[in-house]
């Protein structure tokens, strides 16, 4: 008899974005005359073409595969050495941050890495997660068996929730009781808040004091324009001994469909056995990748590497500027309509307080029906997300201008 992993049965509802799609499809079935008018600002999927430097590099790499002399078969599970070198140099060492080439692990994106990293850890860890939060962090831990049953009103037993509210600027505060693993995301998905250096330093000090590990999701770091704000946790002294960082090319290079990201796992990072021995995690993560993966495809790695060329960096900057311009328009449009909004300055998301008498899903439905615009209800990101919506800036400029116009016209 085959037995199911019953932890999956604890997942209390469908994943947020398929649920949004289901509701949008239901609206289209009910009102098919509006199908062509819907503008999607819900899921954070990019809309603009890939940087030309990446396209040309992928074409060239594909041409290599057509000739015996330059053909590539299986690649390293952790990524080609020269690609890892380019990333470590371009994102870290050029900024004075100590990261070695072989501390870079390429993958198909940070979403999977944020969950897969839990394979290295025991079920006995006390795990802290921000609220609101990117749903994949929570669902991944549920699937791995790191939580208890669902809680009434949302959330799961066994997780420590760190409320992020307007009162604390949507920045997670140090918990009053020790935890072993902490998920942090800056710029935040969904709130768009960016953690100031002093608070990130406090988190690193906390992690070192309690021998905890920080999982730091920096998927949106390219959107940070304020030079006083840290773009990597490894800018903070001591972080190499207590942190793993996740990066993605999805939103900086437009790779949501191409798929490529990476994890930085320092060689000095250790976790404890039940007997108190300190075990380096770098060899375990290396073994995990070499066992479970044949690596990111050769052409995609060449495309990612090209983003670090002179032309590639210029094109990425233009792409980021486009989406930040959209975010500025959306935030200003919400403010002009009398709504209170956060984010949208160093992040591609605008976090908006829902007006009375609506709740998050109610305002989602209202905007969908009245403006034919899809947003994301904050309740889908956790209990503290209730009362808010997230609007994504990933769209064309014409669509964003139309969204602002429509939002100004609804009741």
Steps between C-alpha positions, in 0.01 A plus 500: 500500500628847409454770763455870424701781657222619727667834559362606161152448637561778753519759224179683581423643156625522145820696440416871492558574134306203357213611726519849351497348151196291592308807616598699191389215274169482686448872441580460129253211473235718663585815301673389177458849350776624733753226424709720271505792742662326799839635606698270730695666781478201731773243447843660476573383146705721269366623166791668323735321256819339624817713494652466154838404645344191661309409184812521284702297751235226510483490120879467482497227764232310310708524183791343690283198571458444126868413450694203635805708594301739720217270611419487872336207678445471872623805686602534864202477734614817675559707183789556257811633673538808282135595547536467879813716477316770304218511756727503805710777347209704360258487793737476796877545468463810281304647793759400758306193622691178566330222300698221330411360158409158639266654759264578208249224417295552183141379481176556309404781739488601863145372557612138498820571693311660790324167556771257391748640752288339775631159386818583693322559830333300774128516574587614853588856397287790621419691182402868486316646203388857440129577471403598234732273304567349159280186517768261372698530826207375706371238257848353452537448874154345522594252226825410678313430824641795692161625621202379694135530405344808340392768748154647503520833322814407307853381560638174640594363837873469550601817315602823670332791323667842490229764444587766241252784531470869427605564861848347447537610138435143383847400626528183713608559858728273702288230672481487878584128506791332317440338161732289286411602144361834380364588156556865405425665165629845402363674299194327639256303297220603551536832685789657309673595827881498502692415816731782615862414574466544878213252521677249280806534723276427799370184333852378424604567862194308620572205271862481613404523868244218475687292238206550265502517120337771288352409162528835322294538183651781292311425178411869457833656603548657154211735577672661798603849387582649840876445553457497879288183484677160491452291188660188648507363852870431444563873518453451874803388699456149636222403257716232335474301825121514524333555162403352165399742223261429213520696174301493177530632145121486459423863577835665424566327168142404412574127541162392639452272200867425433560393864829567674605607847759408758569442867802628691606257773828594676750230590513630858129439562433207735207329671503272804440128533288372788826430681626856458753448219529788252446383141588724202199532270690584181602137426147380575343753264758409235415131541129581485538675164728236350253229604176670404590712196698510180504878523338790321508463122816617325324762285317649799822529702663685210200732487529573872874557470441754222300717739834593661652631177515876444198488270323247721531721809372800306200305370419360846512853642255616232266210579509574873443872435195416288334296774594750771339770286185289491515457879526877549193558282301234686590633844424859400172389341394323819595801712311739275195278535525539878647159573795447733787327321850373577783358288552587137823697552776242551273209406268402213194449724252748644330398826163671546265521797150382408227760559195424715280301485704250295732221608790392276316248285194727488706789365669263254154409365389864498799616298468204263132568431506879497840566339582164333835507679654201678688569825610266780301489825726551800327223694665253266836595651402435863284623784673838517435544128127527560381851429750559217552427131821471302527660156781379274692747284597230252309615194518726198495876558177532302329240717617664822376840386165339418488329841553835671224655290256218581575498872425872512153434354372225730301561817 
